[in-house]
Amino acid sequence: MQDLIASSLKFQNNTLMVLDQYLLPHQQVWHECRDVKTMRELILSLKIRGAPLIGLGASLLIAYLAEQDTTKAVLAQAIDDLEATRPTAVNLMHCMAKLRVALQQQDYVAEVINTAVKLFNEDIALCEKMATHGAKLVNSGDNILTHCNTGALATAGIGTALGVIYKAQQRHGDIHVWVDETRPLLQGGRLTAFELERWQIPYTLICDNMAASLMAAGKVDKIFVGADRIAANGDFANKVGTYNLAVLAHFHDIEFYVVAPLTTLDINTACGKEIEIEQRNGAEVRGVSGSFGEALWAPTNAKVYNPAFDVTPAKLITGWVLDTGVYSQADIKRGALRGF
Ligand SMILES: CSC[C@H]1O[C@H](OP(=O)(O)O)[C@H](O)[C@@H]1O
C-alpha cells in the first residue's frame, strides 16, 4: 500500500501510525497500530478521533491486515469489531460498508487496499471543497465561533468547519476565532487552539459557558461547527454543546452553519431523534488525573451524565456547508439531502 500522510494518521513504510490526540498539545506521541485491539483502544479513548478520521483509521488498519494475508473471515470480523467502537459518527459506518463490498470481490486484497486509499484521498478533496464553499460565507473582519475540533487533526485534509476558517483567513487575513474549550475532553482548548496556532490564525479561548454573553455583546458574527451524523431532514449530531450554540444563535439572530462531507450524511436516519448518542465514562466529567495534568475534582462517586454528542434540529440551522455546496433551509425542506 502506498504511503498516506495526514496530520494525525499516517501509513508509511508499511507501518500504520496514529498521533495520540489525547496527549496533545503538550505531548506529540505516535502509536503504531497492527491489530484490531489496538485500533479499537485508540478509537475508544479518543487517541484517534473526529468523525472522518476514525473511519479512515479503521479503513487503513483493515487494508494493512489484508496486505498481511489475513483471511477473508478474519477481515470481515475486524470490520464488524471496528464499526462497533463508536455509534454516532456515521463516517465509520460508511467506510466499513465500502470495505465489506471490496471484501466480496474476487481480488479482495487489492480491492480492500484500493478502497482504503480511495477513502483517504477522497477525504482530502472533500475538505478542500467544503472549505472553498464555506469560506465564501465569511466576511472580512468576522469573529467566528467554533466548537470542538474539526481541523486537520480530525480529517485527512484541512478539516471541515476549521477548514472553512483556514480558507477564510487565507481569503481575508483579518478574521478572529472564538474557540469553545469544549468540555469535558477539551478538544477545542487543546486541539483547535493547537491547530490555529500552527496556522497563525488569531483566536481567543473561552469556556463553553461564555458563548452566550459574547453573542449578547455582539461579538460573534458567525458560528461554524462540524457534524458526526446528518439525518435526512437536516437535523445533525455533533459534539455536546453544539445544540446550546444553535439555540443561542437563533435567539441572537447569528448565522449558524454546519460543515460536513457527504460521508457524514445518513439518509437512512430520518431525523435527529433516531441518531444514537454515544454515552461516555463519567470519569471524563469528574476529572481525569494524569493525561491533562488535572486531579480528580468531583467526588469519586458523583453520578455523571456524559453524552458525547447532542442533536441540533434543522430549524435552527442557517446553512449546511457540504462538499457539494451550501444548502439553505428551503433546500433541505424540499429534500435536497435525500437526493444523494
Ligand atoms: C470533523 S470532526 C467532526 C466531529 O467529531 C468530533 O467528535 P469527537 O472529538 O468525539 O470524535 C466532534 O463532534 C466534531 O465536530
The ligand as an SDF file (V2000), in Angstrom:
LIG
                    3D

 15 15  0  0  0  0  0  0  0  0999 V2000
  -14.6460   16.8190   11.5440 C   0  0  0  0  0  0  0  0  0  0  0  0
  -14.7560   16.0310   13.0920 S   0  0  0  0  0  0  0  0  0  0  0  0
  -16.4560   16.0130   13.3510 C   0  0  0  0  0  0  0  0  0  0  0  0
  -16.8400   15.8780   14.8170 C   0  0  0  0  0  0  0  0  0  0  0  0
  -16.1560   14.8020   15.5160 O   0  0  0  0  0  0  0  0  0  0  0  0
  -15.8550   15.2580   16.8580 C   0  0  0  0  0  0  0  0  0  0  0  0
  -16.1860   14.3230   17.8440 O   0  0  0  0  0  0  0  0  0  0  0  0
  -15.0170   13.5220   18.6760 P   0  0  0  0  0  0  0  0  0  0  0  0
  -13.9770   14.5190   19.0660 O   0  0  0  0  0  0  0  0  0  0  0  0
  -15.7720   12.9270   19.8500 O   0  0  0  0  0  0  0  0  0  0  0  0
  -14.5220   12.4770   17.7060 O   0  0  0  0  0  0  0  0  0  0  0  0
  -16.6990   16.4930   17.0240 C   0  0  0  0  0  0  0  0  0  0  0  0
  -18.0520   16.1640   17.2910 O   0  0  0  0  0  0  0  0  0  0  0  0
  -16.5460   17.1010   15.6490 C   0  0  0  0  0  0  0  0  0  0  0  0
  -17.4050   18.1560   15.4040 O   0  0  0  0  0  0  0  0  0  0  0  0
  1  2  1  0
  2  3  1  0
  3  4  1  0
  4  5  1  0
  4 14  1  0
  5  6  1  0
  6  7  1  0
  6 12  1  0
  7  8  1  0
  8  9  2  0
  8 10  1  0
  8 11  1  0
 12 13  1  0
 12 14  1  0
 14 15  1  0
M  END
$$$$
